[in-house]
Amino acid sequence: MKDEDSLLVGRFKKGEEKAFDELMNKYKKRIYYLAYSLTSNHADALDLSQEAFIKAYRSIHRFRGRSSFYTWLYRITVNLCLNHLKKEAKKKEVSFDERIEVAQVDWWSNPKKALKNKELQEDLTRAIDSLPPQQKAVFTLRHLEGLSHKEIASILGCSIGNIKANLFQALQKLRERLKGYVEG
């Protein structure tokens, strides 16, 4: 896919506006979900994902292709989201229903277990939302987006060691906050 993106970037740099539309259509859902995962707010995610594409559009002439277009766009989005989170004084609580799925249980066959799963999902959402922005970004990119440490380091512009440290700290905090769900 990198080759296809490179061709589209090249076509856009030569003045073909439609090429950027293709890039945007290809990544708009993933960028929205990334922004939503980091902000936990639908309106903010829409605004930030749109802002990411505007920023990419305006600065694509500086894109040199040292990373994939996708990685570059992710980095723009994460930076916008982190800046947004730093500016926010009050945290908002919204579930990650679409991103984190706890095993679904039929309410009629096992209402007690279904209630436990719902509580776990709500507690997990609150725990992720309570992480500091950098740790939340690293956790989200690793465990919800499935990116490698190297990709995350490239997106966030820091070392792999820094990514591992933030991920370790995030996991420690999540384990502590969710210890009631872990046996032993």
C-alpha positions in Angstrom: 0.0 0.0 0.0 2.9 2.3 0.6 3.7 2.4 -3.2 0.1 3.3 -3.9 0.2 6.1 -1.4 3.5 7.4 -2.8 2.0 7.5 -6.3 -1.0 9.4 -5.0 1.2 11.9 -3.1 3.3 12.3 -6.2 0.2 12.9 -8.3 -1.1 15.4 -5.8 2.2 17.3 -5.7 2.0 17.6 -9.5 -1.4 19.3 -9.1 -3.9 16.5 -9.3 -6.3 17.5 -6.5 -8.3 14.2 -6.9 -5.2 12.2 -5.6 -5.5 13.8 -2.2 -9.2 13.0 -2.1 -8.3 9.3 -2.7 -5.8 9.5 0.2 -8.4 11.1 2.4 -11.1 8.5 1.5 -8.6 5.7 2.2 -7.7 6.9 5.7 -10.6 9.0 7.0 -12.2 6.3 9.1 -9.0 5.2 10.7 -8.0 8.8 11.5 -11.4 9.4 13.0 -11.2 6.3 15.2 -7.7 7.3 16.3 -8.8 10.7 17.2 -11.9 9.3 19.0 -9.7 6.8 20.9 -7.5 9.6 22.1 -10.2 12.2 22.9 -13.2 10.0 23.8 -15.4 12.6 22.2 -17.2 12.3 18.9 -17.3 16.0 18.1 -13.7 16.5 19.0 -12.7 13.5 17.0 -14.5 14.8 13.9 -12.9 18.2 14.3 -9.4 16.9 14.9 -9.5 14.3 12.1 -10.7 17.1 9.7 -8.0 19.4 11.0 -5.4 16.6 10.5 -6.4 16.3 6.8 -6.3 20.1 6.4 -2.8 20.2 7.9 -1.7 17.3 5.7 -3.1 19.0 2.7 -1.3 22.3 3.5 2.0 20.8 4.3 2.2 17.8 1.9 4.8 19.7 -0.1 7.2 19.1 2.9 6.4 15.4 3.0 9.6 13.7 1.8 8.6 10.1 2.0 11.0 9.0 4.8 8.0 7.3 6.4 4.8 6.1 4.8 2.1 8.7 4.2 0.0 6.8 6.7 2.6 7.1 9.4 3.0 10.8 8.7 -0.8 11.4 8.8 -1.0 9.4 12.1 1.7 11.6 13.6 -0.1 14.7 12.6 -3.3 13.4 14.1 -1.7 12.2 17.4 0.1 15.5 17.8 -3.2 17.4 17.3 -5.0 15.2 19.7 -2.3 15.5 22.4 -2.3 19.2 22.1 -6.1 19.2 22.4 -6.0 17.0 25.5 -3.4 19.2 27.1 -5.6 22.3 26.6 -8.7 20.5 28.1 -9.1 21.2 31.7 -11.9 18.7 32.2 -11.8 15.1 31.1 -14.9 13.7 29.4 -16.2 10.2 29.8 -17.4 8.3 26.7 -17.2 4.6 26.2 -15.0 2.8 23.8 -17.8 0.5 22.8 -16.8 0.4 19.1 -13.1 -0.1 19.9 -12.9 -2.4 22.9 -15.2 -5.4 22.9 -15.7 -7.5 26.0 -17.1 -10.9 25.2 -20.8 -10.4 24.7 -23.1 -12.5 26.9 -26.8 -13.1 26.3 -28.7 -11.2 29.0 -31.5 -13.8 29.0 -29.3 -16.9 29.4 -26.8 -15.4 31.9 -27.8 -11.9 33.2 -25.3 -12.0 36.0 -22.4 -12.6 33.6 -23.7 -10.0 31.1 -23.8 -7.4 33.9 -20.3 -8.2 34.9 -19.1 -7.8 31.3 -20.9 -4.4 31.0 -19.2 -3.3 34.3 -15.8 -4.4 33.0 -16.2 -2.5 29.8 -17.2 0.7 31.6 -14.4 0.3 34.1 -11.9 -0.3 31.3 -13.1 2.8 29.5 -12.7 4.9 32.6 -9.3 3.5 33.3 -8.0 4.2 29.8 -9.6 7.7 29.9 -7.7 8.4 33.1 -4.3 7.8 31.7 -2.0 10.8 31.0 -2.2 11.9 27.3 1.1 10.4 26.2 0.4 7.0 27.9 -3.1 7.0 26.5 -1.7 7.7 23.0 0.9 4.9 23.3 -1.6 2.4 24.7 -4.2 3.3 22.0 -1.8 3.0 19.2 -0.4 -0.3 20.4 -3.4 -2.1 21.7 -6.4 -0.6 19.9 -4.7 0.3 16.5 -2.2 -2.7 16.6 0.9 -0.7 15.6 4.4 -1.8 16.4 6.7 0.0 18.9 8.7 1.3 15.9 5.6 2.7 14.2 4.5 4.4 17.4 7.9 5.9 17.9 7.9 7.3 14.4 4.4 8.7 14.8 5.1 10.3 18.2 8.6 11.4 17.3 10.3 9.7 20.2 12.5 6.7 20.9 11.4 3.1 21.1 12.6 3.0 24.7 10.3 6.0 25.5 7.4 4.1 23.9 8.1 1.0 25.9 8.4 3.0 29.1 5.1 4.8 28.5 3.4 1.5 27.6 4.7 -0.2 30.7 3.5 2.7 32.9 0.1 2.7 31.2 -0.3 -1.1 31.7 0.8 -0.8 35.3 -1.9 1.8 35.9 -4.5 -0.1 34.1 -3.6 -3.3 36.0 -3.9 -1.4 39.3 -7.2 0.2 38.4 -8.7 -3.1 37.1 -7.2 -5.5 39.7 -10.6 -6.5 40.8 -11.1 -8.3 37.5 -7.8 -10.2 37.5 -7.7 -13.4 39.4 -4.7 -14.2 41.6 
